[in-house]
Amino acid sequence: MGCKQDVPVETEPVSFYNTQLFKDVQMSGIFEDSKTFVDLVPKKNIAILEEEYLQRKDNQSFSLKNFVSDNFEDKSMKGLQFELDTTQNMYTHISHMWDKLKRNPDSVISHSTRIALPYNYIVPGGRFQEIYYWDSYFTMEGLLVDEQQEVAQSMVDNFAFLIDSIGFIPNGTRDYYKTRSQPPYFALMVDAIARKDQQLLVKYLPQMTKEYQYWMEGAQKGDSLDPEKRVVNLSDGITLNRYWDAGNTPRPESYKEDFLLASSLPNDSLKRLLYKNLRSAAASGWDFSSRWFGEKGGLGSTEILSILPVDLNSLLFFMEKTLAKANGIKGDTSAQQRFETLAETRKKAIETYFWNAEDGYFHDYNFEKGSMTTAPTLAGVTPLFFGLASQEQAEKVKDMIMTTFLKDGGLVTTLDHSGQQWDAPNGWAPLQWLAVNGLLNYGYVDEAKEIMIRWLTLNEKVYANTGKMMEKYNVEDLSLLSGGGEYPTQDGFGWTNGVALGFKQLLKDLERPN
């Protein structure tokens, strides 16, 4: 377990994001990446800086860039410094990278946006110098292969701390992420570190329970069928989940991009709706993708608030199953049965709302339109990962994956070349992991091996050329890196490292005689 220290918790985001100084800096283009400014640390109280700025900004000699330079400082953790070493193979490099990506318990910095954590943790890398929620599960799988159990459990302890102190796990450990969570992988993290000690399920039962309550807040509240936060109560008495962000303003870390995208809308009400949809899409981790687009297409048509995602509801199913198991180990048979019933009800709902018998694949469901979304995405493999599909359904999903999604470098995320980073031609490590393990759950060993080999071959090729592990890869044209999105492709990279080590171990295990 990592070294613990007392960390005070802010209860509300700072008001900095409403100041004229903040808006003017973000719109000015001083920084190429909007995230850069929100991660700087002001040297004085924000109210004082705002007053000084308003007094001076109209002076003829005033320089906004100089004002920022004089009054803010970069206290981010030391950036990753890579040295190309072709004498190391990729897997040795990854094992050595843990120390570069590892951060010690945070010290508290006045006025910083960082949420201080009390235990050691692994950051993704690149521009992401804080911990991110769903990234961490896939990173942990690699840590466990490398027998880094201590830091893996420290990461779980950090997430338990966030649940205890904030009430949920935010998108990342910055105060501007406190309006949303991310795909809820905490139960999978606990399950992963509990493989050798099932009592750990009981240890983290309070936090798993509290996170479940966060996701299910508003379930079947009175007679209302109006969606409430992260739950959608359907007319047949079933409750399913969606992604939702509490805010309805431009994201602080992408202020200029969001503001400009909404600028053509005719009224504030439509702008606020777009901002909430963009924020909620960020909560999905798939920011951004044609998966969330409306009929007119394009990022401005994002309508994730109307969508029940198949992967999110599969994750909630696993959370319910894990809560049932943990309560069973604890000896609370009443709670065990309650969560078993909830899981079984959700399993039937996933069959009803997300399975498309016509094309033999799992889709998202648009509850406003009362129909499944039409375009298949790689999210449709998630029910296989959690054992929710029948063997017949799994076979059809396998056929779709191998004939439609499989490219030379692995699995493509969607079939749409929209220019968004969670679309073609990009492939992402977490989705390869879900697909491969989903196929293995149903006995499709050869297919799983083929995906792993193609993905690792691409990883190794890029590593040989650059000395780096990437956030995402172009799986269609292996001569190119990935593209699309609000920022350049990042290197580091936590979940790519974790999945590469996990795949290497899986391939080794599959070669062993039974």
Secondary structure, DSSP 8 states (H G I E B T S, - for coil): ----------SS--GGGGSHHHHHHHHHTSSSSHHHHHTSEESS-HHHHHHHHHHHTTSTT--HHHHHHHHEE------------TTS-HHHHHHHHHHHHEE------TT-SB---SS-EE--BTTB-S-BHHHHHHHHHHHHHTT-HHHHHHHHHHHHHHHHHHSS--SBSBGGGTT---S--HHHHHHHHTSS-THHHHHTHHHHHHHHHHHHTTTT-TT--S-BTTEEE-TTS-EEE----S--S--GGGHHHHHHHHTTSSSHHHHHHHHHHHHHHHHTS--S-GGG--TT-SGGG--GGGEE-HHHHHHHHHHHHHHHHHHHHHT-HHHHHHHHHHHHHHHHHHHHHHEETTTTEE--EETTTTEE-SS-BGGGGHHHHTT-S-HHHHHHHHHHIIIIIEETTEE-SBS---SSTTSTTEE-HHHHHHHHHHHHHTT-HHHHHHHHHHHHHHHHHHHHHHS--BSSEESS-TTS----SSS---BS-HHHHHHHHHHHHHHHHHHS--
